[in-house]
Amino acid sequence: MNNKNKTSWGGVAGWYDSLLSMDDTYQKEVILPNLIRLMNIKLGDKILDIACGQGFFSRAFAGEGAKVVGCDISSELINFAKEKNTRLDSPSHSITYFVAPADKLNNNIVDKSFDKATIILALQNIENFSGALAESSRSLKTGGKLFLVLNHPMFRNPKHSSWGFDEKAKIQYRRVDEYLSESHTEIEMTPGSNKGEVTVSFHRSLQVYSKTLAKSGFCISKIEEWNSNKKSQSGPRQNAEDKARKEIPLFMMIEATKNN
């Protein structure tokens, strides 16, 4: 199956841009503050934001004083990012965007020219993820850091994991039917709409990511797991649902350091 045309989020660019304009998103409330804490951005840091989408994180990094280059396979999302730059004062001048797949940055990026790189909630949508990691490695200086944020591969395998509730024990649990097997799944992005736009999510185990990072010249220097910030409405399952949110993380962050 050739999924290359479906891995781009161009078909849902408008929906995704609207989503990130909302206040209570995981990107804003969970992922961004944790990344800012971990990345320790210094004035003048050069950051490559791979699969940057409409530039939500690129703009935040620039706001911390970084010089940012963002790229995405979707020209529609890059157009949104550029348009937002025209409506922003400083630090929008510190961001450059271009269209390119994560595994073929080519002449747009000079070898060993960045201090830090990010792939945020995107590696799971990239078919040639090993190529994307190789390009990340090529782009980073020796000792530079790559920050990956993934839907947690152990607990969020599309169509092979789900929530369940044990009525007798009054416990909400996470059911995982498959983990080690690699798979790909079409995800309908705007259920109920007439467009029927889908993207493809690729499931891989943590050991696959670990081995591929090593082959790409990285050493994993830190792993963090981030849970939901949301709370359940009042009801008989509220306490069990809230406990499950605290115990079962939604996201995994992998910090990898470039060896040479």
C-alpha positions in Angstrom: 0.0 0.0 0.0 1.3 3.4 -1.0 0.3 5.9 1.7 2.5 8.8 0.7 -0.4 10.9 -0.7 -2.5 10.3 2.5 0.2 11.1 5.1 0.0 14.8 4.3 -2.4 16.8 6.4 -3.1 19.2 3.5 -6.7 18.0 3.2 -7.5 18.9 6.8 -5.2 22.0 7.0 -8.1 24.4 7.8 -9.6 22.1 10.4 -6.2 21.7 12.1 -5.5 25.4 12.1 -8.8 26.0 13.7 -8.2 23.3 16.3 -4.9 24.9 17.4 -6.6 28.3 17.8 -8.6 26.9 20.7 -7.5 27.4 24.2 -7.8 24.0 25.8 -5.7 21.8 23.5 -3.1 19.2 24.4 -0.7 21.1 22.2 -1.1 24.3 24.3 -1.8 23.0 27.8 0.4 19.8 27.9 3.0 19.6 25.2 4.2 23.2 24.8 5.0 24.0 28.4 6.8 20.7 28.8 8.8 21.2 25.7 9.8 24.8 26.7 10.9 23.4 30.1 13.0 20.7 28.5 14.5 22.4 25.5 16.1 25.2 27.6 16.0 27.6 24.6 18.7 30.2 24.6 18.8 33.5 22.6 20.0 32.7 19.1 19.5 29.0 19.3 18.9 27.5 15.8 15.9 25.2 15.9 14.6 23.0 13.1 10.9 22.3 13.5 10.3 19.3 11.2 6.7 18.6 10.1 5.8 22.0 11.7 2.3 22.2 10.4 0.8 25.7 10.7 3.7 26.8 12.9 2.2 26.7 16.3 5.4 25.4 18.0 7.7 27.4 15.6 6.2 30.6 16.8 6.5 29.6 20.4 10.2 28.7 20.0 10.8 32.1 18.2 9.1 33.8 21.2 11.8 32.3 23.4 14.5 33.9 21.3 15.4 31.1 18.8 16.0 31.4 15.1 13.6 28.8 13.7 13.2 27.0 10.4 10.0 25.1 9.9 9.2 22.6 7.2 6.2 20.5 6.3 5.1 18.3 3.4 1.8 20.2 3.3 1.9 23.4 1.3 -1.5 24.3 2.7 -0.2 24.2 6.3 2.9 26.1 5.3 0.7 28.8 3.8 -1.2 29.1 7.0 2.2 29.4 8.9 3.5 32.1 6.5 0.2 34.0 6.7 0.4 34.1 10.5 3.9 35.5 10.2 2.6 38.4 8.2 0.2 39.2 11.0 2.7 39.0 13.8 5.3 41.5 15.1 8.7 40.3 16.4 9.7 37.5 16.7 8.0 36.3 13.5 11.0 37.7 11.6 13.1 34.9 13.2 11.1 32.1 11.4 11.6 30.7 7.9 9.3 28.2 6.4 9.6 25.9 3.4 7.7 22.9 1.9 9.4 19.5 2.1 8.8 16.0 3.3 10.6 15.2 6.6 12.7 12.5 4.9 14.0 14.7 2.1 15.1 18.1 3.3 17.9 18.1 0.7 19.6 21.4 -0.1 17.2 23.4 2.1 19.2 22.4 5.1 22.9 22.5 5.5 24.6 19.7 7.3 25.2 20.2 11.1 23.6 23.6 11.1 21.1 23.4 14.0 21.4 23.3 17.8 18.0 21.6 18.3 15.3 19.9 16.2 11.8 18.8 16.9 9.3 16.4 15.4 6.1 17.0 17.4 3.1 14.6 17.0 4.2 13.9 13.5 6.6 10.9 13.4 3.7 8.5 13.8 2.3 10.0 10.5 5.5 9.6 8.5 5.9 6.4 6.5 9.6 6.7 6.0 10.3 7.6 9.6 13.9 6.3 9.5 14.6 8.8 6.7 13.1 11.5 8.8 15.4 10.6 11.7 18.4 10.4 9.4 17.6 13.9 8.1 17.3 15.2 11.7 20.7 13.7 12.4 22.2 15.3 9.3 20.8 18.7 10.3 22.1 18.8 13.9 25.4 19.8 15.2 27.4 17.2 17.2 25.9 17.2 20.6 22.6 18.8 19.3 19.3 17.5 20.6 16.3 16.0 18.9 13.0 16.2 20.7 10.3 13.8 19.6 6.7 13.9 20.9 4.6 10.9 20.0 1.1 9.6 20.9 2.3 7.1 23.5 3.1 3.9 21.4 2.4 1.6 24.3 -1.1 2.8 25.0 -2.4 4.5 21.8 -2.4 2.1 18.9 -5.3 3.1 16.6 -8.0 0.5 16.4 -5.9 -1.8 18.6 -6.3 -0.1 22.0 -9.3 1.4 23.8 -10.7 2.4 27.2 -12.7 -0.1 29.2 -14.5 0.0 32.5 -14.7 -2.8 35.1 -18.1 -2.3 36.7 -17.4 -4.6 39.6 -14.1 -3.1 40.6 -15.1 0.4 39.5 -11.8 0.8 37.6 -11.2 2.4 34.2 -8.5 0.6 32.3 -6.6 0.7 29.0 -7.0 -2.3 26.8 -4.1 -3.0 24.4 -4.7 -5.8 21.8 -1.5 -5.3 19.8 1.8 -3.6 20.6 4.9 -5.2 19.0 3.5 -5.6 15.5 4.0 -2.7 13.2 0.8 -1.5 11.5 -0.8 1.4 9.7 -4.3 2.7 10.1 -6.4 5.2 8.2 -7.8 7.8 10.6 -10.9 9.9 9.6 -10.0 13.4 10.8 -13.4 15.1 10.6 -16.0 12.5 11.4 -19.5 13.5 10.4 -18.4 15.8 7.6 -19.0 15.1 3.9 -15.3 15.4 3.0 -14.2 12.1 4.5 -10.6 13.3 4.8 -8.2 10.7 6.2 -4.6 10.5 7.2 -2.5 7.5 8.0 -1.1 6.7 11.4 1.8 4.2 11.6 2.2 2.2 14.8 5.7 1.2 15.9 7.0 -0.1 19.2 9.4 1.8 21.5 12.2 -0.6 20.6 11.8 0.2 16.9 12.2 3.9 17.6 15.1 3.2 19.9 17.0 1.0 17.3 16.3 3.5 14.5 17.5 6.4 16.5 20.8 4.5 17.3 21.3 3.7 13.6 20.8 7.4 12.8 23.6 8.4 15.2 21.5 9.3 18.2 21.7 8.3 21.9 18.5 8.5 23.9 19.2 10.9 26.7 15.8 11.3 28.3 12.2 9.9 28.2 9.2 11.5 29.7 5.5 10.4 29.7 2.8 13.1 29.8 -0.8 12.5 30.9 -4.0 14.4 30.2 -4.8 17.7 31.8 -8.5 17.2 31.5 -11.1 16.3 34.2 -14.2 14.3 33.9 -17.7 15.7 34.6 -19.4 14.8 37.8 -20.8 11.3 37.7 -20.5 7.8 39.0 -17.3 7.2 36.9 -15.6 10.5 37.6 -13.0 9.3 40.1 -12.1 6.3 38.1 -11.7 8.2 34.9 -9.6 10.9 36.5 -7.4 8.3 38.1 -6.9 6.6 34.8 -5.9 9.9 33.2 -3.2 10.4 35.8 -1.9 6.8 35.5 -2.0 6.1 31.8 0.0 8.7 29.8 -1.2 10.0 26.4 2.1 11.2 25.1 5.8 10.1 25.1 8.7 12.5 24.8 12.0 11.2 23.6 15.1 13.4 23.9 17.9 12.1 21.7 21.5 13.5 21.5 23.4 13.6 18.2 26.6 11.6 18.7 28.9 13.0 16.0 
